[in-house]
Amino acid sequence: MSKVISVNAGSSSLKFQLFNMPSEEVICSGVFERIGLEEGIFTIKVNGEKHVHNQPLPDHDTAVNMLLKALVDYKCVESLDEIKGAGHRVVQGGSYFQDSAIANEETSAKVLELAELAPLHNRANAGGYFAFKKALPDCGNIFVFDTAFHQTMEPGVYMYAVPYEWYTDYQVRRYGAHGTSHSYVSKKTAELMGKDVKDTRIVTCHLGNGASITAVKGGICVNTSMGFTPLGGIMMGTRCGDIDPAILPYMEKKTGMTPEEMDTVLNKKSGMLGISGVSSDARDVEAAINAGNERAKLTHDIYVNRVVNVVGGYVAQMGGVDAIAFTAGLGENDVTLREKICKGLEEAFGIVMDYELNSKSRGKEICISKPESKVQVWVVPTNEELMIARDTVRLLGL
């Protein structure tokens, strides 16, 4: 047995899960929030009990040292030497990484080089690795890339119709995101269906505040909705998703916004928040719909339309589909949006839904289509941390 920790470091946060491997038992989990601010929050869950600590978290080094001390204090480990590997989520791996990779001087330099494509994420992801390397010098480390699963897309899928030099000189292409989640959910869905993933065609819908949809044929990604950055694709909580690019210069002229200000609007003030004027949280939007808010209703209509269009296109690209799987915050828990999306797909693809079962199903593995349905529809909670732990064991030979 080896103890392995999965780490997801953000610009002001650090999430973690400690596993016993290969049994995949979760020993503890938690999150550091408000890193870099005056008052930080450290939450750790051990043996079903949640412990919350409020104290300053000036940087990631402090958070990591606090975490390692807590692992001993809460008896998650007797000695830190028990932790043999740490897997670190990295958002952008560019075209360099088609798989997870051992973290070292060379690969960490690539992660930082790619920070221009994911400035809020890659530097923080690398910072988590540096902090662990400093605190646990004998522990092996690996990087797990959100983009790696999507590297199987063909050039005709990932290229944009812009001057070719933009690709060769500036690496402009579709990269996608949430790859670790899409990989886990596609494999888990095939397992639940009693099939080898290599014999399936599955559309995975990772619907959260950030959202993406992926076509998985024979176990590999053939298309995904996010693009050069996580701004592309379907409508999200605060992100606009795909729009006519001519809107940008048009609105910059009309409003006098700078490119930086426009970037903020498209990333942080659009999507569900921008259309509804209520919230980026789907629960708040649904409450507003129930209260008769027309803009909130329009928000749902746009969201459903975008998802249905993408799923339909992916089914055509794969030549059919065996299953559609919903995951992440909205996908697992928003029964109303799931119902609306499935109603938009059922006639075209012979889906026969159990809408009563759907209305009662939140956050658990369950098939919500009826046996006679030509396409199975599943809810499959994602587990990116487990995928990170598995890759850590595989690459480090634990």
C-alpha beads as a LAMMPS data file, in Angstrom:
LAMMPS data file: protein, C-alpha beads

398 atoms
397 bonds

1 atom types
1 bond types

-500.0 500.0 xlo xhi
-500.0 500.0 ylo yhi
-500.0 500.0 zlo zhi

Masses

1 110.0

Atoms # bond

1 1 1 0.000 0.000 0.000
2 1 1 1.197 3.510 -0.849
3 1 1 -0.202 6.839 0.249
4 1 1 -0.670 9.263 -2.637
5 1 1 -1.990 12.819 -2.552
6 1 1 -3.886 14.537 -5.377
7 1 1 -3.386 18.293 -5.515
8 1 1 -5.343 20.956 -7.383
9 1 1 -3.726 24.346 -6.760
10 1 1 -5.541 27.472 -7.933
11 1 1 -4.475 31.093 -7.785
12 1 1 -5.986 31.482 -4.300
13 1 1 -6.913 27.907 -3.398
14 1 1 -5.530 24.403 -2.965
15 1 1 -7.746 21.307 -2.999
16 1 1 -6.449 17.879 -1.998
17 1 1 -7.331 14.238 -1.401
18 1 1 -5.083 11.678 0.267
19 1 1 -5.522 8.092 -0.951
20 1 1 -4.406 4.637 0.052
21 1 1 -3.394 3.035 -3.213
22 1 1 -4.111 0.732 -4.932
23 1 1 -7.254 0.235 -2.808
24 1 1 -8.312 3.822 -3.724
25 1 1 -9.506 4.442 -0.172
26 1 1 -9.878 8.168 0.574
27 1 1 -8.090 8.890 3.861
28 1 1 -8.923 12.588 3.961
29 1 1 -9.800 15.504 1.716
30 1 1 -10.057 19.248 1.964
31 1 1 -9.396 22.691 0.601
32 1 1 -7.485 25.865 1.371
33 1 1 -9.334 29.028 0.344
34 1 1 -8.407 32.717 0.238
35 1 1 -4.663 32.051 -0.083
36 1 1 -2.864 35.387 -0.260
37 1 1 -5.583 37.283 1.596
38 1 1 -5.617 38.430 5.198
39 1 1 -7.914 35.683 6.461
40 1 1 -7.680 32.233 4.916
41 1 1 -9.876 29.166 5.394
42 1 1 -8.551 25.620 5.741
43 1 1 -11.108 22.800 5.719
44 1 1 -10.169 19.137 6.161
45 1 1 -12.540 16.155 6.247
46 1 1 -11.367 13.072 8.161
47 1 1 -13.489 10.028 9.102
48 1 1 -16.628 11.831 7.980
49 1 1 -15.965 14.831 10.218
50 1 1 -15.240 18.298 8.842
51 1 1 -12.755 20.553 10.619
52 1 1 -12.516 24.252 9.685
53 1 1 -9.596 26.525 10.547
54 1 1 -9.583 30.274 9.907
55 1 1 -6.096 31.766 9.820
56 1 1 -3.779 33.755 7.540
57 1 1 -2.574 31.928 4.404
58 1 1 -0.004 34.272 2.844
59 1 1 1.152 31.838 0.141
60 1 1 1.003 28.254 -1.156
61 1 1 4.107 27.238 0.791
62 1 1 2.289 28.113 4.000
63 1 1 -0.778 26.133 2.914
64 1 1 1.275 23.050 2.027
65 1 1 3.191 23.115 5.320
66 1 1 -0.091 23.540 7.217
67 1 1 -1.578 20.621 5.275
68 1 1 1.335 18.306 6.017
69 1 1 1.195 19.175 9.713
70 1 1 -2.559 18.520 9.729
71 1 1 -2.086 15.092 8.132
72 1 1 0.042 14.089 11.107
73 1 1 -2.097 15.879 13.716
74 1 1 -5.293 14.205 12.466
75 1 1 -3.459 10.863 12.242
76 1 1 -3.984 10.525 8.495
77 1 1 -0.336 9.476 8.449
78 1 1 2.014 8.531 11.252
79 1 1 4.954 9.976 9.344
80 1 1 5.140 12.156 6.236
81 1 1 7.536 9.567 4.783
82 1 1 4.432 7.451 4.124
83 1 1 3.437 9.816 1.294
84 1 1 5.189 8.342 -1.730
85 1 1 3.661 10.423 -4.509
86 1 1 1.875 13.680 -5.261
87 1 1 -0.119 14.302 -8.425
88 1 1 -0.674 17.900 -9.475
89 1 1 -3.450 19.058 -11.773
90 1 1 -2.248 21.390 -14.549
91 1 1 -4.798 23.145 -16.758
92 1 1 -2.697 23.727 -19.891
93 1 1 -0.267 21.193 -21.298
94 1 1 -0.322 22.557 -24.841
95 1 1 0.815 20.198 -27.581
96 1 1 3.755 19.032 -25.469
97 1 1 1.911 16.533 -23.301
98 1 1 -0.321 13.736 -24.574
99 1 1 -0.250 12.036 -21.170
100 1 1 0.551 12.868 -17.581
101 1 1 4.260 13.385 -16.935
102 1 1 6.778 13.114 -14.115
103 1 1 7.378 16.560 -12.622
104 1 1 10.978 17.707 -12.883
105 1 1 12.995 20.734 -13.971
106 1 1 12.231 20.192 -17.660
107 1 1 8.489 19.555 -17.390
108 1 1 7.925 22.322 -14.829
109 1 1 9.649 24.741 -17.225
110 1 1 7.156 23.725 -19.926
111 1 1 4.250 24.257 -17.514
112 1 1 5.468 27.799 -16.818
113 1 1 6.130 28.437 -20.520
114 1 1 2.490 27.547 -21.219
115 1 1 1.240 29.915 -18.506
116 1 1 0.578 32.500 -21.222
117 1 1 -2.267 30.255 -22.424
118 1 1 -3.673 29.803 -18.887
119 1 1 -2.223 32.626 -16.755
120 1 1 -4.536 32.172 -13.766
121 1 1 -3.958 28.442 -13.594
122 1 1 -0.565 27.162 -14.765
123 1 1 1.542 29.340 -12.484
124 1 1 -0.561 28.292 -9.501
125 1 1 -0.428 24.640 -10.580
126 1 1 3.362 24.807 -10.798
127 1 1 3.464 26.646 -7.474
128 1 1 1.730 23.708 -5.822
129 1 1 4.411 21.369 -7.164
130 1 1 7.264 23.620 -6.026
131 1 1 5.736 23.862 -2.544
132 1 1 5.436 20.070 -2.223
133 1 1 8.921 19.499 -3.611
134 1 1 10.324 21.885 -0.996
135 1 1 8.353 20.363 1.889
136 1 1 8.722 16.695 0.860
137 1 1 11.985 16.409 -1.116
138 1 1 11.861 12.583 -1.219
139 1 1 8.281 12.403 -2.520
140 1 1 7.750 11.752 -6.241
141 1 1 5.637 14.275 -8.165
142 1 1 3.734 14.159 -11.440
143 1 1 1.732 16.620 -13.547
144 1 1 -1.735 15.642 -14.810
145 1 1 -2.885 17.874 -17.672
146 1 1 -6.474 18.922 -18.379
147 1 1 -5.577 19.096 -22.064
148 1 1 -3.823 15.714 -22.454
149 1 1 -6.980 13.643 -23.077
150 1 1 -7.888 15.927 -25.993
151 1 1 -4.563 15.520 -27.808
152 1 1 -6.061 12.653 -29.849
153 1 1 -8.189 15.086 -31.869
154 1 1 -7.356 15.268 -35.575
155 1 1 -5.925 18.497 -37.057
156 1 1 -9.168 19.044 -38.963
157 1 1 -10.893 19.245 -35.571
158 1 1 -8.434 21.243 -33.489
159 1 1 -7.274 23.775 -36.102
160 1 1 -8.934 27.175 -36.523
161 1 1 -9.524 28.769 -39.935
162 1 1 -7.037 31.582 -39.293
163 1 1 -3.620 32.211 -40.904
164 1 1 -1.629 28.996 -40.510
165 1 1 1.263 30.952 -39.004
166 1 1 -0.898 31.664 -35.966
167 1 1 -0.649 27.952 -35.240
168 1 1 3.024 27.443 -36.081
169 1 1 4.274 30.664 -34.474
170 1 1 1.826 31.263 -31.624
171 1 1 0.285 27.807 -30.918
172 1 1 -3.276 28.975 -31.672
173 1 1 -5.470 25.840 -31.823
174 1 1 -8.203 24.065 -29.890
175 1 1 -6.859 22.529 -26.668
176 1 1 -10.002 21.828 -24.630
177 1 1 -10.154 21.414 -20.869
178 1 1 -11.657 19.137 -18.182
179 1 1 -9.866 16.259 -19.907
180 1 1 -9.243 14.348 -16.690
181 1 1 -12.963 14.492 -15.911
182 1 1 -14.026 13.455 -19.428
183 1 1 -11.568 10.556 -19.365
184 1 1 -12.837 9.308 -15.995
185 1 1 -16.529 9.703 -16.837
186 1 1 -16.293 8.004 -20.240
187 1 1 -14.469 5.009 -18.757
188 1 1 -16.845 4.818 -15.787
189 1 1 -19.921 5.061 -18.017
190 1 1 -18.679 2.196 -20.192
191 1 1 -18.012 0.146 -17.047
192 1 1 -21.528 0.829 -15.745
193 1 1 -22.914 -0.256 -19.116
194 1 1 -20.959 -3.502 -18.871
195 1 1 -18.866 -2.640 -21.938
196 1 1 -15.235 -2.070 -22.841
197 1 1 -14.802 1.654 -23.444
198 1 1 -13.050 0.776 -26.727
199 1 1 -16.393 -0.545 -28.001
200 1 1 -18.428 2.563 -27.146
201 1 1 -19.381 5.992 -28.448
202 1 1 -20.079 8.300 -25.520
203 1 1 -20.792 12.015 -25.194
204 1 1 -19.680 13.315 -21.804
205 1 1 -21.271 16.549 -20.575
206 1 1 -19.175 18.214 -17.850
207 1 1 -21.654 20.902 -16.843
208 1 1 -20.550 23.146 -13.999
209 1 1 -19.776 26.830 -13.597
210 1 1 -17.198 26.031 -16.248
211 1 1 -18.607 23.575 -18.779
212 1 1 -17.473 21.454 -21.700
213 1 1 -18.744 18.575 -23.804
214 1 1 -16.582 15.847 -25.308
215 1 1 -17.125 13.174 -27.954
216 1 1 -15.356 9.953 -26.907
217 1 1 -15.170 7.215 -29.552
218 1 1 -13.414 3.970 -28.744
219 1 1 -12.090 5.466 -25.526
220 1 1 -10.376 8.459 -27.118
221 1 1 -11.425 12.073 -27.551
222 1 1 -12.437 12.980 -31.108
223 1 1 -13.857 16.446 -30.333
224 1 1 -14.404 18.786 -27.412
225 1 1 -16.222 22.073 -27.015
226 1 1 -13.712 24.281 -25.189
227 1 1 -11.173 25.897 -27.449
228 1 1 -7.889 27.801 -27.308
229 1 1 -8.898 28.762 -23.766
230 1 1 -11.699 27.706 -21.395
231 1 1 -13.728 30.679 -22.686
232 1 1 -14.774 28.793 -25.813
233 1 1 -17.593 26.302 -26.237
234 1 1 -21.025 26.295 -24.640
235 1 1 -22.510 28.951 -22.369
236 1 1 -21.226 28.795 -18.778
237 1 1 -21.740 30.469 -15.405
238 1 1 -19.939 33.717 -16.272
239 1 1 -18.292 32.828 -19.623
240 1 1 -19.948 33.545 -22.960
241 1 1 -18.770 30.469 -24.856
242 1 1 -18.545 30.641 -28.652
243 1 1 -19.663 33.929 -30.200
244 1 1 -19.139 35.759 -33.498
245 1 1 -15.609 37.218 -33.125
246 1 1 -16.691 40.381 -34.913
247 1 1 -18.678 41.265 -31.782
248 1 1 -15.429 42.109 -29.976
249 1 1 -14.126 44.973 -32.137
250 1 1 -17.700 46.180 -32.648
251 1 1 -18.341 46.486 -28.902
252 1 1 -14.883 47.900 -28.215
253 1 1 -15.686 50.743 -30.629
254 1 1 -19.179 51.244 -29.191
255 1 1 -18.149 51.234 -25.526
256 1 1 -14.493 52.283 -25.590
257 1 1 -13.473 49.138 -23.724
258 1 1 -9.861 47.989 -23.914
259 1 1 -9.070 44.382 -24.926
260 1 1 -8.349 43.640 -21.261
261 1 1 -11.725 45.040 -20.198
262 1 1 -13.458 43.053 -22.949
263 1 1 -11.697 39.890 -21.758
264 1 1 -13.062 40.516 -18.255
265 1 1 -16.609 40.990 -19.561
266 1 1 -16.531 37.800 -21.643
267 1 1 -14.974 35.688 -18.883
268 1 1 -16.601 37.094 -15.746
269 1 1 -19.751 39.023 -16.656
270 1 1 -21.349 36.949 -19.404
271 1 1 -22.946 33.501 -19.524
272 1 1 -25.764 32.800 -17.089
273 1 1 -24.912 35.906 -15.090
274 1 1 -24.903 38.196 -18.116
275 1 1 -28.182 36.954 -19.575
276 1 1 -30.182 36.474 -16.383
277 1 1 -28.897 39.517 -14.508
278 1 1 -29.530 37.373 -11.434
279 1 1 -26.603 35.077 -10.780
280 1 1 -24.030 32.725 -12.286
281 1 1 -25.405 29.992 -10.014
282 1 1 -27.932 27.773 -11.798
283 1 1 -29.865 27.308 -8.546
284 1 1 -30.487 31.030 -8.300
285 1 1 -31.488 31.143 -11.969
286 1 1 -33.994 28.326 -11.479
287 1 1 -35.463 30.090 -8.443
288 1 1 -35.864 33.204 -10.565
289 1 1 -37.608 31.171 -13.282
290 1 1 -40.061 29.844 -10.699
291 1 1 -40.684 33.450 -9.639
292 1 1 -41.601 34.366 -13.212
293 1 1 -38.345 36.060 -14.301
294 1 1 -38.322 36.063 -18.122
295 1 1 -34.590 36.712 -18.452
296 1 1 -33.904 33.729 -16.215
297 1 1 -36.126 31.604 -18.476
298 1 1 -34.209 32.883 -21.502
299 1 1 -30.971 31.845 -19.781
300 1 1 -32.179 28.249 -19.608
301 1 1 -33.371 28.360 -23.215
302 1 1 -29.973 29.534 -24.473
303 1 1 -28.074 27.031 -22.329
304 1 1 -30.181 24.083 -23.487
305 1 1 -29.938 25.163 -27.137
306 1 1 -26.143 25.337 -27.013
307 1 1 -25.777 21.936 -25.324
308 1 1 -28.232 20.219 -27.702
309 1 1 -26.455 21.671 -30.744
310 1 1 -23.046 20.447 -29.606
311 1 1 -24.219 16.988 -28.537
312 1 1 -26.100 16.554 -31.820
313 1 1 -23.049 17.495 -33.850
314 1 1 -20.848 15.073 -31.923
315 1 1 -23.287 12.209 -32.432
316 1 1 -23.142 12.868 -36.180
317 1 1 -19.331 13.022 -36.114
318 1 1 -19.085 9.668 -34.295
319 1 1 -21.691 8.021 -36.534
320 1 1 -24.011 7.399 -33.593
321 1 1 -23.910 7.268 -29.821
322 1 1 -24.336 4.587 -27.164
323 1 1 -24.587 6.820 -24.112
324 1 1 -24.754 10.412 -22.947
325 1 1 -23.288 11.046 -19.501
326 1 1 -23.897 14.096 -17.306
327 1 1 -21.330 15.106 -14.698
328 1 1 -20.035 18.029 -12.566
329 1 1 -22.145 20.420 -10.472
330 1 1 -25.008 21.109 -12.872
331 1 1 -24.779 17.816 -14.700
332 1 1 -24.999 15.799 -11.504
333 1 1 -27.518 17.912 -9.580
334 1 1 -29.586 20.216 -11.804
335 1 1 -32.504 17.929 -12.642
336 1 1 -34.417 20.660 -14.487
337 1 1 -31.639 21.472 -16.942
338 1 1 -30.964 17.758 -17.491
339 1 1 -34.637 17.228 -18.310
340 1 1 -34.729 20.140 -20.755
341 1 1 -31.549 19.003 -22.509
342 1 1 -32.814 15.425 -22.845
343 1 1 -36.173 16.603 -24.189
344 1 1 -34.227 18.505 -26.835
345 1 1 -32.432 15.314 -27.868
346 1 1 -34.990 12.533 -27.401
347 1 1 -36.857 12.750 -30.716
348 1 1 -33.736 12.842 -32.905
349 1 1 -31.895 10.012 -31.176
350 1 1 -34.627 7.713 -29.884
351 1 1 -33.994 8.552 -26.246
352 1 1 -36.700 7.360 -23.860
353 1 1 -36.202 9.093 -20.530
354 1 1 -37.453 8.150 -17.085
355 1 1 -38.182 11.739 -16.107
356 1 1 -39.549 10.765 -12.713
357 1 1 -36.297 8.983 -11.905
358 1 1 -34.346 11.944 -13.255
359 1 1 -36.185 14.298 -10.909
360 1 1 -35.067 12.245 -7.905
361 1 1 -31.465 11.639 -8.994
362 1 1 -28.731 13.944 -7.745
363 1 1 -25.028 13.275 -7.392
364 1 1 -25.048 9.480 -7.774
365 1 1 -24.275 6.947 -10.485
366 1 1 -27.578 6.112 -12.152
367 1 1 -29.095 5.436 -15.563
368 1 1 -32.016 7.841 -16.065
369 1 1 -33.209 6.442 -19.414
370 1 1 -35.642 3.568 -19.797
371 1 1 -34.569 0.084 -21.004
372 1 1 -36.177 0.612 -24.423
373 1 1 -34.167 3.790 -25.042
374 1 1 -31.868 3.571 -28.081
375 1 1 -29.321 5.700 -26.218
376 1 1 -28.561 5.264 -22.530
377 1 1 -28.472 8.437 -20.441
378 1 1 -26.378 8.395 -17.268
379 1 1 -25.526 10.585 -14.343
380 1 1 -21.904 9.834 -13.382
381 1 1 -20.232 11.940 -10.680
382 1 1 -16.732 12.865 -11.756
383 1 1 -13.631 12.021 -9.745
384 1 1 -10.634 13.906 -11.115
385 1 1 -8.685 13.404 -7.899
386 1 1 -8.883 9.627 -8.245
387 1 1 -7.650 9.822 -11.844
388 1 1 -4.714 11.934 -10.646
389 1 1 -3.904 9.361 -7.945
390 1 1 -4.062 6.498 -10.459
391 1 1 -1.687 8.290 -12.832
392 1 1 0.659 9.041 -9.936
393 1 1 0.884 5.337 -9.095
394 1 1 1.287 4.384 -12.765
395 1 1 4.055 6.854 -13.603
396 1 1 6.006 6.528 -10.360
397 1 1 5.707 2.739 -10.298
398 1 1 4.250 2.682 -6.790

Bonds

1 1 1 2
2 1 2 3
3 1 3 4
4 1 4 5
5 1 5 6
6 1 6 7
7 1 7 8
8 1 8 9
9 1 9 10
10 1 10 11
11 1 11 12
12 1 12 13
13 1 13 14
14 1 14 15
15 1 15 16
16 1 16 17
17 1 17 18
18 1 18 19
19 1 19 20
20 1 20 21
21 1 21 22
22 1 22 23
23 1 23 24
24 1 24 25
25 1 25 26
26 1 26 27
27 1 27 28
28 1 28 29
29 1 29 30
30 1 30 31
31 1 31 32
32 1 32 33
33 1 33 34
34 1 34 35
35 1 35 36
36 1 36 37
37 1 37 38
38 1 38 39
39 1 39 40
40 1 40 41
41 1 41 42
42 1 42 43
43 1 43 44
44 1 44 45
45 1 45 46
46 1 46 47
47 1 47 48
48 1 48 49
49 1 49 50
50 1 50 51
51 1 51 52
52 1 52 53
53 1 53 54
54 1 54 55
55 1 55 56
56 1 56 57
57 1 57 58
58 1 58 59
59 1 59 60
60 1 60 61
61 1 61 62
62 1 62 63
63 1 63 64
64 1 64 65
65 1 65 66
66 1 66 67
67 1 67 68
68 1 68 69
69 1 69 70
70 1 70 71
71 1 71 72
72 1 72 73
73 1 73 74
74 1 74 75
75 1 75 76
76 1 76 77
77 1 77 78
78 1 78 79
79 1 79 80
80 1 80 81
81 1 81 82
82 1 82 83
83 1 83 84
84 1 84 85
85 1 85 86
86 1 86 87
87 1 87 88
88 1 88 89
89 1 89 90
90 1 90 91
91 1 91 92
92 1 92 93
93 1 93 94
94 1 94 95
95 1 95 96
96 1 96 97
97 1 97 98
98 1 98 99
99 1 99 100
100 1 100 101
101 1 101 102
102 1 102 103
103 1 103 104
104 1 104 105
105 1 105 106
106 1 106 107
107 1 107 108
108 1 108 109
109 1 109 110
110 1 110 111
111 1 111 112
112 1 112 113
113 1 113 114
114 1 114 115
115 1 115 116
116 1 116 117
117 1 117 118
118 1 118 119
119 1 119 120
120 1 120 121
121 1 121 122
122 1 122 123
123 1 123 124
124 1 124 125
125 1 125 126
126 1 126 127
127 1 127 128
128 1 128 129
129 1 129 130
130 1 130 131
131 1 131 132
132 1 132 133
133 1 133 134
134 1 134 135
135 1 135 136
136 1 136 137
137 1 137 138
138 1 138 139
139 1 139 140
140 1 140 141
141 1 141 142
142 1 142 143
143 1 143 144
144 1 144 145
145 1 145 146
146 1 146 147
147 1 147 148
148 1 148 149
149 1 149 150
150 1 150 151
151 1 151 152
152 1 152 153
153 1 153 154
154 1 154 155
155 1 155 156
156 1 156 157
157 1 157 158
158 1 158 159
159 1 159 160
160 1 160 161
161 1 161 162
162 1 162 163
163 1 163 164
164 1 164 165
165 1 165 166
166 1 166 167
167 1 167 168
168 1 168 169
169 1 169 170
170 1 170 171
171 1 171 172
172 1 172 173
173 1 173 174
174 1 174 175
175 1 175 176
176 1 176 177
177 1 177 178
178 1 178 179
179 1 179 180
180 1 180 181
181 1 181 182
182 1 182 183
183 1 183 184
184 1 184 185
185 1 185 186
186 1 186 187
187 1 187 188
188 1 188 189
189 1 189 190
190 1 190 191
191 1 191 192
192 1 192 193
193 1 193 194
194 1 194 195
195 1 195 196
196 1 196 197
197 1 197 198
198 1 198 199
199 1 199 200
200 1 200 201
201 1 201 202
202 1 202 203
203 1 203 204
204 1 204 205
205 1 205 206
206 1 206 207
207 1 207 208
208 1 208 209
209 1 209 210
210 1 210 211
211 1 211 212
212 1 212 213
213 1 213 214
214 1 214 215
215 1 215 216
216 1 216 217
217 1 217 218
218 1 218 219
219 1 219 220
220 1 220 221
221 1 221 222
222 1 222 223
223 1 223 224
224 1 224 225
225 1 225 226
226 1 226 227
227 1 227 228
228 1 228 229
229 1 229 230
230 1 230 231
231 1 231 232
232 1 232 233
233 1 233 234
234 1 234 235
235 1 235 236
236 1 236 237
237 1 237 238
238 1 238 239
239 1 239 240
240 1 240 241
241 1 241 242
242 1 242 243
243 1 243 244
244 1 244 245
245 1 245 246
246 1 246 247
247 1 247 248
248 1 248 249
249 1 249 250
250 1 250 251
251 1 251 252
252 1 252 253
253 1 253 254
254 1 254 255
255 1 255 256
256 1 256 257
257 1 257 258
258 1 258 259
259 1 259 260
260 1 260 261
261 1 261 262
262 1 262 263
263 1 263 264
264 1 264 265
265 1 265 266
266 1 266 267
267 1 267 268
268 1 268 269
269 1 269 270
270 1 270 271
271 1 271 272
272 1 272 273
273 1 273 274
274 1 274 275
275 1 275 276
276 1 276 277
277 1 277 278
278 1 278 279
279 1 279 280
280 1 280 281
281 1 281 282
282 1 282 283
283 1 283 284
284 1 284 285
285 1 285 286
286 1 286 287
287 1 287 288
288 1 288 289
289 1 289 290
290 1 290 291
291 1 291 292
292 1 292 293
293 1 293 294
294 1 294 295
295 1 295 296
296 1 296 297
297 1 297 298
298 1 298 299
299 1 299 300
300 1 300 301
301 1 301 302
302 1 302 303
303 1 303 304
304 1 304 305
305 1 305 306
306 1 306 307
307 1 307 308
308 1 308 309
309 1 309 310
310 1 310 311
311 1 311 312
312 1 312 313
313 1 313 314
314 1 314 315
315 1 315 316
316 1 316 317
317 1 317 318
318 1 318 319
319 1 319 320
320 1 320 321
321 1 321 322
322 1 322 323
323 1 323 324
324 1 324 325
325 1 325 326
326 1 326 327
327 1 327 328
328 1 328 329
329 1 329 330
330 1 330 331
331 1 331 332
332 1 332 333
333 1 333 334
334 1 334 335
335 1 335 336
336 1 336 337
337 1 337 338
338 1 338 339
339 1 339 340
340 1 340 341
341 1 341 342
342 1 342 343
343 1 343 344
344 1 344 345
345 1 345 346
346 1 346 347
347 1 347 348
348 1 348 349
349 1 349 350
350 1 350 351
351 1 351 352
352 1 352 353
353 1 353 354
354 1 354 355
355 1 355 356
356 1 356 357
357 1 357 358
358 1 358 359
359 1 359 360
360 1 360 361
361 1 361 362
362 1 362 363
363 1 363 364
364 1 364 365
365 1 365 366
366 1 366 367
367 1 367 368
368 1 368 369
369 1 369 370
370 1 370 371
371 1 371 372
372 1 372 373
373 1 373 374
374 1 374 375
375 1 375 376
376 1 376 377
377 1 377 378
378 1 378 379
379 1 379 380
380 1 380 381
381 1 381 382
382 1 382 383
383 1 383 384
384 1 384 385
385 1 385 386
386 1 386 387
387 1 387 388
388 1 388 389
389 1 389 390
390 1 390 391
391 1 391 392
392 1 392 393
393 1 393 394
394 1 394 395
395 1 395 396
396 1 396 397
397 1 397 398
